[in-house]
Amino acid sequence: MHQQPQIVLASTSPFRKALLEKFQIQFSTCKPQTDETPLENEQPEQLVARLAQLKAQAGAKLHPNSFIIGSDQVAVVKGLILGKPGTVEKAQQQLALLSGQAVTFYTGLTLISPDQQIKTIVEPFNVHFRQLTENEINSYIEKEQPLNCAGSFKSEALGICLFDKLEGRDPNTLIGLPLIALNDLFKQFGFNPLTAPAV
């Protein structure tokens, strides 16, 4: 029986870790040291593809001869890239901007194989926001404290109440790790999570 290759998630996000656990495969995590500053005139898709690859490459330096998963995400509304708000005031501004709008999330995903082959994809996901009142926005921020989340909400929790409709191939993408695409990439490299030894 083949021994499962080492798999490393180059992320300290508890949300991404929880998503990868759905595959029931053994993996470890590491903190990739990367500069996430956008380049001049860089488009959102280019940004997330580049950062996902940089994170995976940083992980590969720490864990050679392993599968390394890197991922990065941005939210875009009316051509603006939304980052993490950091403050309540910024979160209020972001959610007021999102009210009644369609937002596209771009999630970059890179998989590096144990023999250093690299594959990167960008998965889009669309979120349509309801018209939100000021009271709803303030109450939501107070309850969920989404200050470290791009776009000021957590779709996997109470944030679902902000939405009118979700559109995309894989709901996991919105939380930060496109699992359907990741499974595709693993299989292209000859590893099948379905038939791998369970944890």
Backbone as a printed PyTorch tensor [residue, N CA C, xyz], in Angstrom:
tensor([[[  0.8420,  -1.1940,   0.0000],
         [  0.0000,   0.0000,   0.0000],
         [  0.8800,   1.2470,   0.0000]],

        [[  0.5220,   2.2180,  -0.8350],
         [  1.3170,   3.4430,  -0.9120],
         [  1.1470,   4.2590,   0.3550]],

        [[  2.2400,   4.8290,   0.8020],
         [  2.1510,   5.7600,   1.9230],
         [  1.6940,   7.1150,   1.3840]],

        [[  0.8000,   7.7510,   2.1310],
         [  0.3210,   9.0660,   1.6730],
         [  1.4590,  10.0740,   1.7400]],

        [[  1.6430,  10.8710,   0.6770],
         [  2.6650,  11.9240,   0.7510],
         [  2.2800,  12.9630,   1.7940]],

        [[  3.2770,  13.6700,   2.3060],
         [  3.0120,  14.7590,   3.2550],
         [  2.1710,  15.8350,   2.5620]],

        [[  1.1720,  16.3510,   3.2620],
         [  0.3430,  17.4410,   2.7380],
         [  0.4040,  18.5890,   3.7350]],

        [[  0.7000,  19.7840,   3.2280],
         [  0.8470,  20.9540,   4.1020],
         [ -0.0470,  22.0890,   3.5930]],

        [[ -0.8630,  22.6160,   4.4810],
         [ -1.6830,  23.7820,   4.1720],
         [ -0.9020,  25.0200,   4.5980]],

        [[ -0.5050,  25.8310,   3.6160],
         [  0.3010,  27.0250,   3.9090],
         [ -0.6230,  28.1650,   4.3340]],

        [[ -1.2340,  27.9870,   5.4980],
         [ -2.1930,  28.9670,   6.0210],
         [ -2.4020,  28.7060,   7.5060]],

        [[ -2.6200,  29.7790,   8.2560],
         [ -2.9510,  29.6210,   9.6780],
         [ -4.4370,  29.9000,   9.9080]],

        [[ -5.2140,  30.0250,   8.8170],
         [ -6.6470,  30.3100,   8.9400],
         [ -7.3870,  29.1070,   9.4990]],

        [[ -8.1090,  29.2870,  10.6200],
         [ -8.8890,  28.1620,  11.1680],
         [-10.0010,  27.7310,  10.2110]],

        [[-10.4890,  28.6800,   9.3900],
         [-11.5610,  28.3570,   8.4460],
         [-11.0390,  27.4380,   7.3390]],

        [[ -9.8530,  27.7650,   6.7870],
         [ -9.2790,  26.9150,   5.7340],
         [ -8.9260,  25.5320,   6.2890]],

        [[ -8.4210,  25.5060,   7.5130],
         [ -8.0680,  24.2240,   8.1390],
         [ -9.3220,  23.3520,   8.2860]],

        [[-10.4230,  23.9700,   8.7480],
         [-11.6770,  23.2260,   8.9210],
         [-12.1910,  22.7020,   7.5780]],

        [[-12.0180,  23.5010,   6.5220],
         [-12.4520,  23.0610,   5.1890],
         [-11.6440,  21.8540,   4.7220]],

        [[-10.3200,  21.9360,   4.8670],
         [ -9.4700,  20.8390,   4.3850],
         [ -9.7390,  19.5550,   5.1730]],

        [[-10.1640,  19.6850,   6.4200],
         [-10.4870,  18.5020,   7.2340],
         [-11.6390,  17.6900,   6.6370]],

        [[-12.4540,  18.3140,   5.7870],
         [-13.5460,  17.5850,   5.1260],
         [-13.0090,  16.4490,   4.2600]],

        [[-11.7730,  16.5780,   3.7640],
         [-11.1700,  15.5460,   2.9110],
         [-10.7500,  14.3000,   3.7120]],

        [[-10.7370,  14.4140,   5.0460],
         [-10.3520,  13.2870,   5.9170],
         [ -8.9780,  12.7140,   5.5530]],

        [[ -8.0480,  13.6360,   5.2560],
         [ -6.6660,  13.2270,   4.9730],
         [ -5.7640,  13.8610,   6.0200]],

        [[ -4.6150,  13.2470,   6.2070],
         [ -3.6700,  13.7730,   7.1870],
         [ -2.9380,  14.9700,   6.5830]],

        [[ -2.8700,  16.0700,   7.3250],
         [ -2.1180,  17.2270,   6.8350],
         [ -1.6370,  18.0450,   8.0220]],

        [[ -0.6420,  18.8890,   7.7540],
         [ -0.1770,  19.8340,   8.7690],
         [ -0.3370,  21.2440,   8.2020]],

        [[ -0.1230,  22.2540,   9.0350],
         [ -0.2290,  23.6430,   8.5630],
         [  1.0870,  24.3620,   8.8410]],

        [[  1.3220,  25.4200,   8.0890],
         [  2.4770,  26.2720,   8.3640],
         [  2.0920,  27.7130,   8.0570]],

        [[  2.8580,  28.6470,   8.6030],
         [  2.5820,  30.0700,   8.3840],
         [  3.5160,  30.5810,   7.2960]],

        [[  2.9640,  30.8760,   6.0990],
         [  3.8420,  31.3610,   5.0320],
         [  4.1510,  32.8460,   5.2240]],

        [[  5.4210,  33.2110,   5.1330],
         [  5.8110,  34.6220,   5.2500],
         [  5.7600,  35.2430,   3.8550]],

        [[  4.7110,  36.0250,   3.5730],
         [  4.5950,  36.6430,   2.2460],
         [  4.1530,  38.0910,   2.3770]],

        [[  4.6360,  38.9020,   1.4600],
         [  4.2140,  40.3020,   1.3760],
         [  2.9490,  40.3390,   0.5130]],

        [[  1.8230,  40.7760,   1.1060],
         [  0.5510,  40.7220,   0.3870],
         [  0.1880,  42.0510,  -0.2850]],

        [[  1.1620,  42.9550,  -0.4150],
         [  0.8950,  44.2500,  -1.0460],
         [  0.5750,  44.0550,  -2.5350]],

        [[ -0.5520,  44.6100,  -3.0150],
         [ -0.8590,  44.4930,  -4.4500],
         [  0.1680,  45.2620,  -5.2850]],

        [[  0.4470,  44.7720,  -6.4750],
         [  1.3200,  45.4790,  -7.4000],
         [  0.5110,  46.5820,  -8.0920]],

        [[  1.2050,  47.5590,  -8.6580],
         [  0.5180,  48.6520,  -9.3460],
         [ -0.3020,  48.1120, -10.5150]],

        [[ -1.5610,  48.5530, -10.6080],
         [ -2.4860,  48.1490, -11.6880],
         [ -2.7610,  46.6470, -11.7420]],

        [[ -2.5170,  45.9440, -10.6240],
         [ -2.7620,  44.4950, -10.6040],
         [ -4.2650,  44.2260, -10.4920]],

        [[ -4.7700,  43.3740, -11.3700],
         [ -6.1870,  43.0060, -11.3290],
         [ -6.4310,  42.0080, -10.1890]],

        [[ -7.6780,  41.9610,  -9.6580],
         [ -7.9570,  41.0590,  -8.5240],
         [ -7.5710,  39.6050,  -8.7980]],

        [[ -7.8930,  39.1100, -10.0120],
         [ -7.5650,  37.7040, -10.3180],
         [ -6.0530,  37.4850, -10.3300]],

        [[ -5.3190,  38.4700, -10.8600],
         [ -3.8450,  38.3590, -10.8930],
         [ -3.2840,  38.3830,  -9.4700]],

        [[ -3.8550,  39.2360,  -8.6360],
         [ -3.3920,  39.3830,  -7.2530],
         [ -3.5410,  38.0750,  -6.4770]],

        [[ -4.7470,  37.4760,  -6.5180],
         [ -4.9660,  36.2600,  -5.7210],
         [ -4.1780,  35.0730,  -6.2720]],

        [[ -3.9970,  35.0160,  -7.6040],
         [ -3.1950,  33.9370,  -8.1880],
         [ -1.7390,  34.0680,  -7.7370]],

        [[ -1.2210,  35.2940,  -7.7830],
         [  0.1820,  35.5300,  -7.3980],
         [  0.4020,  35.2280,  -5.9120]],

        [[ -0.5290,  35.7100,  -5.0540],
         [ -0.3480,  35.5090,  -3.6070],
         [ -0.5340,  34.0430,  -3.2070]],

        [[ -1.4690,  33.3570,  -3.8440],
         [ -1.6470,  31.9270,  -3.5470],
         [ -0.3530,  31.1740,  -3.8740]],

        [[  0.2550,  31.5480,  -5.0130],
         [  1.4940,  30.8860,  -5.4380],
         [  2.6490,  31.2360,  -4.4900]],

        [[  2.7420,  32.5100,  -4.1060],
         [  3.8060,  32.9150,  -3.1710],
         [  3.6920,  32.1820,  -1.8360]],

        [[  2.4530,  32.0580,  -1.3380],
         [  2.2420,  31.3570,  -0.0590],
         [  2.6430,  29.8860,  -0.1750]],

        [[  2.2370,  29.2590,  -1.2890],
         [  2.5860,  27.8460,  -1.4880],
         [  4.1080,  27.6830,  -1.6060]],

        [[  4.7540,  28.6030,  -2.3320],
         [  6.2150,  28.5050,  -2.4950],
         [  6.9390,  28.7250,  -1.1640]],

        [[  6.4060,  29.6370,  -0.3330],
         [  6.9810,  29.8450,   1.0030],
         [  6.8370,  28.5660,   1.8300]],

        [[  5.6890,  27.9040,   1.7000],
         [  5.4670,  26.6370,   2.4110],
         [  6.3810,  25.5350,   1.9050]],

        [[  6.6320,  25.5270,   0.5900],
         [  7.4720,  24.4820,  -0.0150],
         [  8.9230,  24.5880,   0.4530]],

        [[  9.3620,  25.8190,   0.7780],
         [ 10.7270,  25.9910,   1.3030],
         [ 10.8540,  25.3370,   2.6780]],

        [[  9.7630,  25.4270,   3.4600],
         [  9.7670,  24.8530,   4.8170],
         [  9.5530,  23.3380,   4.7850]],

        [[  8.8090,  22.8710,   3.7890],
         [  8.4420,  21.4480,   3.7180],
         [  8.6920,  20.9030,   2.3090]],

        [[  9.9570,  20.6510,   1.9580],
         [ 10.2390,  20.1150,   0.6180],
         [  9.6470,  18.7090,   0.4650]],

        [[  9.4510,  18.2810,  -0.7740],
         [  8.9450,  16.9350,  -1.0950],
         [  7.5540,  16.6620,  -0.5100]],

        [[  6.7330,  17.7090,  -0.4400],
         [  5.3720,  17.5660,   0.0790],
         [  4.3930,  18.2170,  -0.8970]],

        [[  3.1230,  17.8610,  -0.7590],
         [  2.0760,  18.6450,  -1.4020],
         [  1.8780,  19.9150,  -0.5830]],

        [[  1.9360,  21.0770,  -1.2260],
         [  1.7330,  22.3440,  -0.5090],
         [  0.5250,  23.0610,  -1.1100]],

        [[ -0.3910,  23.4780,  -0.2420],
         [ -1.5990,  24.1830,  -0.6820],
         [ -1.4980,  25.6400,  -0.2510]],

        [[ -1.6060,  26.5560,  -1.2270],
         [ -1.6380,  27.9940,  -0.9230],
         [ -2.9430,  28.5750,  -1.4220]],

        [[ -3.5030,  29.5370,  -0.6750],
         [ -4.7650,  30.1320,  -1.0970],
         [ -4.8260,  31.5940,  -0.6660]],

        [[ -5.5080,  32.4000,  -1.4800],
         [ -5.6860,  33.8130,  -1.1300],
         [ -7.0110,  34.2790,  -1.7180]],

        [[ -7.6230,  35.2710,  -1.0780],
         [ -8.9530,  35.6930,  -1.5100],
         [ -9.1270,  37.1990,  -1.4090]],

        [[ -9.8500,  37.7720,  -2.3910],
         [-10.2810,  39.1670,  -2.2780],
         [-11.7530,  39.2590,  -2.6710]],

        [[-12.4100,  40.2900,  -2.1570],
         [-13.7880,  40.6020,  -2.5370],
         [-13.7610,  41.8710,  -3.3820]],

        [[-14.5450,  41.8820,  -4.4570],
         [-14.5700,  43.0330,  -5.3660],
         [-16.0110,  43.4950,  -5.5610]],

        [[-16.2530,  44.7990,  -5.3240],
         [-17.5770,  45.3770,  -5.5800],
         [-17.3790,  46.7030,  -6.3100]],

        [[-18.1020,  46.8770,  -7.4050],
         [-17.9950,  48.0970,  -8.2240],
         [-16.5330,  48.4100,  -8.5690]],

        [[-15.7580,  47.3750,  -8.8310],
         [-14.3570,  47.5730,  -9.2100],
         [-13.4040,  47.8220,  -8.0540]],

        [[-13.9290,  47.9010,  -6.8240],
         [-13.0800,  48.1410,  -5.6410],
         [-12.7350,  46.8270,  -4.9660]],

        [[-11.4660,  46.6700,  -4.5690],
         [-11.0580,  45.4940,  -3.7980],
         [-11.2990,  45.7860,  -2.3190]],

        [[-12.0600,  44.9150,  -1.6630],
         [-12.3350,  45.0940,  -0.2370],
         [-11.3660,  44.2600,   0.5890]],

        [[-10.6860,  44.9050,   1.4900],
         [ -9.7930,  44.1760,   2.3850],
         [-10.4940,  43.8830,   3.7100]],

        [[ -9.7040,  43.5450,   4.7100],
         [-10.2400,  43.3410,   6.0620],
         [-10.4520,  44.7140,   6.6900]],

        [[-11.5990,  44.9610,   7.3020],
         [-11.8880,  46.3170,   7.7790],
         [-11.0030,  46.7700,   8.9440]],

        [[-10.7660,  45.8600,   9.9210],
         [ -9.8930,  46.2360,  11.0410],
         [-10.5710,  47.0590,  12.1180]],

        [[-11.5190,  47.9330,  11.7430],
         [-12.2340,  48.7450,  12.7440],
         [-13.7380,  48.6490,  12.4920]],

        [[-14.5200,  48.9540,  13.5150],
         [-15.9760,  48.9400,  13.4090],
         [-16.4400,  49.9500,  12.3570]],

        [[-15.8250,  51.1330,  12.3550],
         [-16.2160,  52.1820,  11.3960],
         [-16.0260,  51.7090,   9.9440]],

        [[-14.8650,  51.0840,   9.6980],
         [-14.5920,  50.5630,   8.3450],
         [-15.5880,  49.4680,   7.9760]],

        [[-15.9100,  48.6110,   8.9450],
         [-16.8760,  47.5240,   8.6950],
         [-18.2460,  48.1170,   8.3470]],

        [[-18.6390,  49.1810,   9.0580],
         [-19.9160,  49.8470,   8.7550],
         [-19.9090,  50.3970,   7.3270]],

        [[-18.8030,  51.0190,   6.9430],
         [-18.6830,  51.5790,   5.5900],
         [-18.7490,  50.4760,   4.5260]],

        [[-18.0280,  49.3770,   4.7870],
         [-18.0070,  48.2870,   3.8060],
         [-19.4010,  47.6890,   3.6240]],

        [[-20.0850,  47.4140,   4.7290],
         [-21.4040,  46.7790,   4.6160],
         [-22.4310,  47.7310,   4.0100]],

        [[-22.3060,  49.0240,   4.2730],
         [-23.1920,  50.0060,   3.6360],
         [-22.9550,  50.0140,   2.1200]],

        [[-21.6970,  49.8770,   1.7280],
         [-21.3420,  49.8200,   0.3050],
         [-21.8920,  48.5480,  -0.3480]],

        [[-21.8820,  47.4420,   0.4070],
         [-22.3150,  46.1450,  -0.1190],
         [-23.8350,  46.0200,  -0.2070]],

        [[-24.5470,  46.7950,   0.5790],
         [-26.0040,  46.6970,   0.6360],
         [-26.6200,  46.7860,  -0.7700]],

        [[-27.3980,  45.7600,  -1.1380],
         [-28.0800,  45.7540,  -2.4310],
         [-27.1870,  45.4760,  -3.6250]],

        [[-25.9180,  45.1460,  -3.3860],
         [-24.9470,  44.9620,  -4.4800],
         [-24.5870,  43.4890,  -4.6890]],

        [[-24.0610,  43.2020,  -5.8850],
         [-23.4590,  41.8930,  -6.1500],
         [-21.9520,  42.0240,  -5.9420]],

        [[-21.4080,  41.1170,  -5.1930],
         [-19.9770,  41.1310,  -4.8770],
         [-19.3370,  39.8720,  -5.4580]],

        [[-18.1870,  40.0150,  -6.1140],
         [-17.4800,  38.8380,  -6.6170],
         [-16.2760,  38.5580,  -5.7310]],

        [[-16.1880,  37.3320,  -5.2530],
         [-15.0170,  36.8760,  -4.5110],
         [-14.1330,  36.1020,  -5.4720]],

        [[-12.8560,  36.4410,  -5.4910],
         [-11.8890,  35.6840,  -6.2770],
         [-10.9790,  34.9600,  -5.2900]],

        [[-10.9260,  33.6340,  -5.4170],
         [-10.0570,  32.8530,  -4.5420],
         [ -8.9870,  32.1900,  -5.3930]],

        [[ -7.7440,  32.5260,  -5.1100],
         [ -6.6120,  31.9000,  -5.7910],
         [ -6.2320,  30.6290,  -5.0480]],

        [[ -5.9250,  29.5810,  -5.8010],
         [ -5.5350,  28.3060,  -5.2050],
         [ -4.3190,  27.7730,  -5.9400]],

        [[ -3.2620,  27.4730,  -5.2070],
         [ -2.0550,  26.8690,  -5.7950],
         [ -1.7780,  25.5430,  -5.1040]],

        [[ -1.4490,  24.5400,  -5.9030],
         [ -0.9910,  23.2580,  -5.3560],
         [  0.3780,  22.9640,  -5.9480]],

        [[  1.3410,  22.7390,  -5.0690],
         [  2.6870,  22.3310,  -5.4950],
         [  2.8400,  20.8540,  -5.1560]],

        [[  3.2800,  20.0700,  -6.1450],
         [  3.4270,  18.6270,  -5.9310],
         [  4.7650,  18.3260,  -5.2590]],

        [[  4.9240,  17.1060,  -4.7150],
         [  6.2110,  16.7520,  -4.0760],
         [  7.4080,  16.8950,  -5.0200]],

        [[  7.1790,  16.7640,  -6.3570],
         [  8.3040,  16.9500,  -7.2960],
         [  8.3400,  18.3690,  -7.8790]],

        [[  7.7010,  19.3260,  -7.1400],
         [  7.8230,  20.7580,  -7.4320],
         [  7.0740,  21.2270,  -8.6900]],

        [[  6.1020,  20.4670,  -9.1710],
         [  5.2270,  21.0070, -10.2160],
         [  4.2310,  21.9540,  -9.5500]],

        [[  3.8450,  23.0170, -10.2760],
         [  2.9400,  24.0230,  -9.6980],
         [  1.7100,  24.1830, -10.5810]],

        [[  0.5370,  24.1340,  -9.9670],
         [ -0.7060,  24.4490, -10.6770],
         [ -1.4580,  25.5070,  -9.8720]],

        [[ -1.9680,  26.5310, -10.5680],
         [ -2.7140,  27.6150,  -9.9100],
         [ -4.0170,  27.8650, -10.6640]],

        [[ -5.1050,  27.9980,  -9.9190],
         [ -6.3880,  28.3730, -10.5400],
         [ -6.9750,  29.5470,  -9.7480]],

        [[ -7.9130,  30.2550, -10.3700],
         [ -8.6640,  31.2990,  -9.6680],
         [-10.1480,  30.9730,  -9.8080]],

        [[-10.8100,  30.8520,  -8.6820],
         [-12.2300,  30.4640,  -8.6670],
         [-13.0810,  31.6760,  -8.2550]],

        [[-14.0240,  32.1080,  -9.1150],
         [-14.9060,  33.2150,  -8.7270],
         [-16.1490,  32.7090,  -7.9930]],

        [[-16.7190,  33.5590,  -7.1640],
         [-17.9750,  33.2220,  -6.4700],
         [-18.7290,  34.5280,  -6.2510]],

        [[-20.0110,  34.5540,  -6.5960],
         [-20.7980,  35.7860,  -6.4980],
         [-21.7720,  35.7570,  -5.3330]],

        [[-21.8030,  36.8650,  -4.6140],
         [-22.7170,  37.0150,  -3.4770],
         [-23.5930,  38.2410,  -3.7250]],

        [[-24.8980,  38.0520,  -3.6650],
         [-25.8350,  39.1680,  -3.8250],
         [-26.3480,  39.5660,  -2.4410]],

        [[-26.1020,  40.8140,  -2.0550],
         [-26.5110,  41.2960,  -0.7330],
         [-27.9340,  41.8540,  -0.7630]],

        [[-28.6640,  41.6340,   0.3200],
         [-29.9650,  42.2710,   0.5000],
         [-29.7590,  43.7720,   0.7280]],

        [[-30.8340,  44.5320,   0.6250],
         [-30.7850,  45.9280,   1.0720],
         [-30.7210,  45.9030,   2.5960]],

        [[-29.6690,  46.4520,   3.1630],
         [-29.4620,  46.3810,   4.6130],
         [-29.7660,  47.7320,   5.2620]],

        [[-30.4380,  47.7000,   6.4110],
         [-30.6580,  48.9420,   7.1630],
         [-29.4410,  49.2170,   8.0270]],

        [[-29.3210,  50.4470,   8.4630],
         [-28.2090,  50.8230,   9.3480],
         [-28.2580,  50.0000,  10.6380]],

        [[-29.4680,  49.7880,  11.1330],
         [-29.6600,  49.0070,  12.3570],
         [-29.1840,  47.5570,  12.1660]],

        [[-29.5090,  46.9590,  11.0080],
         [-29.0730,  45.5820,  10.7180],
         [-27.5490,  45.5060,  10.6460]],

        [[-26.9530,  46.4870,   9.9800],
         [-25.4900,  46.5130,   9.8410],
         [-24.8210,  46.6040,  11.2120]],

        [[-25.2810,  47.5470,  12.0370],
         [-24.6650,  47.7390,  13.3630],
         [-24.8510,  46.5100,  14.2500]],

        [[-26.0520,  45.9320,  14.2040],
         [-26.3430,  44.7520,  15.0180],
         [-25.4800,  43.5740,  14.5810]],

        [[-25.3360,  43.4130,  13.2580],
         [-24.5220,  42.3140,  12.7380],
         [-23.0650,  42.4520,  13.1910]],

        [[-22.5170,  43.6510,  13.0530],
         [-21.1040,  43.8710,  13.4280],
         [-20.9010,  43.6060,  14.9180]],

        [[-21.8650,  44.0550,  15.7320],
         [-21.7630,  43.8530,  17.1860],
         [-21.7890,  42.3640,  17.5370]],

        [[-22.6700,  41.6100,  16.8700],
         [-22.8160,  40.1820,  17.1920],
         [-21.6430,  39.3420,  16.6960]],

        [[-21.1660,  39.6470,  15.4820],
         [-20.1940,  38.7360,  14.8620],
         [-18.7520,  39.2540,  14.8590]],

        [[-18.5730,  40.5620,  15.0870],
         [-17.2150,  41.1370,  15.1160],
         [-16.3690,  40.6920,  13.9100]],

        [[-16.8420,  40.9740,  12.6690],
         [-16.1510,  40.4400,  11.4850],
         [-14.9940,  41.3280,  11.0230]],

        [[-14.1860,  41.8200,  11.9760],
         [-13.1870,  42.8490,  11.6370],
         [-11.9580,  42.2910,  10.9290]],

        [[-11.7900,  40.9500,  10.9800],
         [-10.6200,  40.3580,  10.3040],
         [-11.0500,  39.5780,   9.0600]],

        [[-12.2490,  39.9110,   8.5320],
         [-12.7800,  39.2100,   7.3570],
         [-12.9120,  40.1810,   6.1830]],

        [[-12.3870,  39.7940,   5.0170],
         [-12.5340,  40.6240,   3.8210],
         [-14.0170,  40.8620,   3.5500]],

        [[-14.3980,  42.1260,   3.4270],
         [-15.7990,  42.4560,   3.1700],
         [-16.6470,  42.5990,   4.4140]],

        [[-16.0690,  42.3460,   5.5860],
         [-16.7540,  42.5650,   6.8880],
         [-17.9010,  41.5970,   7.1600]],

        [[-17.7630,  40.3400,   6.7470],
         [-18.8060,  39.3730,   7.1200],
         [-18.2340,  37.9600,   7.1030]],

        [[-18.9310,  37.0500,   7.8010],
         [-18.5650,  35.6300,   7.8340],
         [-19.7220,  34.8390,   7.2390]],

        [[-19.5430,  34.3670,   6.0380],
         [-20.6370,  33.6740,   5.3480],
         [-20.9840,  32.3500,   6.0130]],

        [[-20.0140,  31.7690,   6.7520],
         [-20.2720,  30.4650,   7.3650],
         [-21.0220,  30.6030,   8.6820]],

        [[-21.3430,  31.8260,   9.0690],
         [-22.0350,  32.0420,  10.3400],
         [-23.2380,  32.9750,  10.1090]],

        [[-23.4450,  33.9430,  10.9900],
         [-24.6170,  34.8230,  10.9050],
         [-24.6470,  35.6520,   9.6230]],

        [[-23.4840,  35.8320,   8.9930],
         [-23.4080,  36.5990,   7.7410],
         [-24.3620,  36.1140,   6.6640]],

        [[-24.7780,  34.8450,   6.7390],
         [-25.7140,  34.2990,   5.7450],
         [-26.9990,  35.1260,   5.6970]],

        [[-27.3450,  35.7930,   6.8140],
         [-28.5710,  36.6050,   6.8820],
         [-28.4490,  37.9180,   6.1020]],

        [[-27.2410,  38.2580,   5.6570],
         [-27.0390,  39.4910,   4.8900],
         [-27.3400,  39.2890,   3.4070]],

        [[-27.4670,  38.0260,   2.9920],
         [-27.4730,  37.7240,   1.5650],
         [-28.8740,  37.5160,   1.0030]],

        [[-28.9840,  37.7960,  -0.2960],
         [-30.1840,  37.5040,  -1.0550],
         [-29.9990,  36.2060,  -1.8480]],

        [[-28.7620,  36.0230,  -2.3720],
         [-28.5090,  34.8710,  -3.2420],
         [-27.0090,  34.6200,  -3.3280]],

        [[-26.6340,  33.3370,  -3.4600],
         [-25.2330,  32.9490,  -3.6690],
         [-25.1320,  32.2340,  -5.0110]],

        [[-24.0720,  32.5370,  -5.7700],
         [-23.8810,  31.9040,  -7.0760],
         [-22.4400,  31.4580,  -7.2360]],

        [[-22.2430,  30.1660,  -7.4760],
         [-20.8890,  29.6800,  -7.7150],
         [-20.8490,  28.1710,  -7.7440]],

        [[-19.6930,  27.6420,  -8.1540],
         [-19.5490,  26.1950,  -8.3070],
         [-19.4250,  25.4900,  -6.9570]],

        [[-18.8280,  26.1680,  -5.9750],
         [-18.4560,  25.4900,  -4.7330],
         [-18.5940,  26.4540,  -3.5640]],

        [[-19.5800,  26.2240,  -2.6610],
         [-19.7750,  27.1450,  -1.5390],
         [-18.5510,  27.2570,  -0.6200]],

        [[-17.6880,  26.2360,  -0.6230],
         [-16.4630,  26.3000,   0.1970],
         [-15.5390,  27.4310,  -0.2580]],

        [[-15.6480,  27.7900,  -1.5400],
         [-14.8050,  28.8590,  -2.0980],
         [-14.9870,  30.1450,  -1.3150]],

        [[-16.2350,  30.4290,  -0.9600],
         [-16.5500,  31.6770,  -0.2690],
         [-15.8600,  31.7440,   1.0910]],

        [[-15.6940,  30.5940,   1.7350],
         [-15.0570,  30.5530,   3.0580],
         [-13.5300,  30.5910,   2.9250]],

        [[-13.0250,  30.3150,   1.7060],
         [-11.5800,  30.5230,   1.5180],
         [-10.7800,  29.3970,   0.9040]],

        [[-11.4410,  28.2390,   0.6110],
         [-10.6800,  27.1390,   0.0020],
         [-11.6040,  26.3640,  -0.9470]],

        [[-11.3850,  26.5040,  -2.2690],
         [-12.2560,  25.8170,  -3.2330],
         [-11.9380,  24.3240,  -3.2750]],

        [[-12.7140,  23.5150,  -2.5610],
         [-12.3870,  22.0970,  -2.4070],
         [-12.5990,  21.2910,  -3.6840]],

        [[-13.6080,  21.6470,  -4.4840],
         [-13.8320,  20.9110,  -5.7330],
         [-12.6140,  21.0910,  -6.6480]],

        [[-12.1400,  22.3350,  -6.7490],
         [-10.9520,  22.6160,  -7.5730],
         [ -9.7060,  21.9490,  -6.9830]],

        [[ -9.5880,  21.9560,  -5.6580],
         [ -8.4160,  21.3350,  -5.0070],
         [ -8.3960,  19.8320,  -5.2870]],

        [[ -9.5560,  19.1970,  -5.2220],
         [ -9.6410,  17.7710,  -5.5280],
         [ -9.1880,  17.5070,  -6.9660]],

        [[ -9.6280,  18.3780,  -7.8970],
         [ -9.1970,  18.2750,  -9.3040],
         [ -7.6720,  18.3330,  -9.4130]],

        [[ -7.0720,  19.3280,  -8.7240],
         [ -5.6100,  19.5100,  -8.8070],
         [ -4.8760,  18.3060,  -8.2140]],

        [[ -5.3580,  17.8160,  -7.0640],
         [ -4.7370,  16.6300,  -6.4570],
         [ -4.7470,  15.4650,  -7.4510]],

        [[ -5.8980,  15.2630,  -8.1040],
         [ -6.0140,  14.1270,  -9.0200],
         [ -5.1010,  14.2990, -10.2400]],

        [[ -4.9200,  15.5540, -10.6940],
         [ -3.9870,  15.7990, -11.8070],
         [ -2.5560,  15.4110, -11.4260]],

        [[ -2.2490,  15.4820, -10.1330],
         [ -0.9120,  15.0990,  -9.6420],
         [ -0.8730,  13.6470,  -9.1680]],

        [[ -1.9620,  12.8940,  -9.4200],
         [ -1.9500,  11.4690,  -9.1020],
         [ -2.3070,  11.1050,  -7.6730]],

        [[ -2.9130,  12.0570,  -6.9450],
         [ -3.3330,  11.7780,  -5.5600],
         [ -4.8520,  11.9100,  -5.4960]],

        [[ -5.5320,  10.9070,  -4.9530],
         [ -6.9890,  10.9170,  -4.8940],
         [ -7.4630,  10.9090,  -3.4410]],

        [[ -7.9910,  12.0590,  -2.9480],
         [ -8.4580,  12.1090,  -1.5530],
         [ -9.5110,  11.0390,  -1.2180]],

        [[-10.3140,  10.6390,  -2.2170],
         [-11.3530,   9.6420,  -1.9560],
         [-10.7720,   8.2820,  -1.5940]],

        [[ -9.6570,   7.9190,  -2.2190],
         [ -9.0840,   6.5930,  -1.9810],
         [ -7.8510,   6.6300,  -1.0680]],

        [[ -7.4860,   7.8460,  -0.6110],
         [ -6.3380,   7.9760,   0.3160],
         [ -6.7250,   7.3850,   1.6780]],

        [[ -5.7230,   6.9430,   2.4640],
         [ -6.0330,   6.4200,   3.8000],
         [ -6.7320,   7.5090,   4.6380]],

        [[ -7.8000,   7.1250,   5.3180],
         [ -8.5190,   8.0770,   6.1680],
         [ -7.6950,   8.3700,   7.4130]],

        [[ -7.9200,   9.5390,   7.9910],
         [ -7.1980,   9.9210,   9.2080],
         [ -7.6940,   9.0690,  10.3620]]])
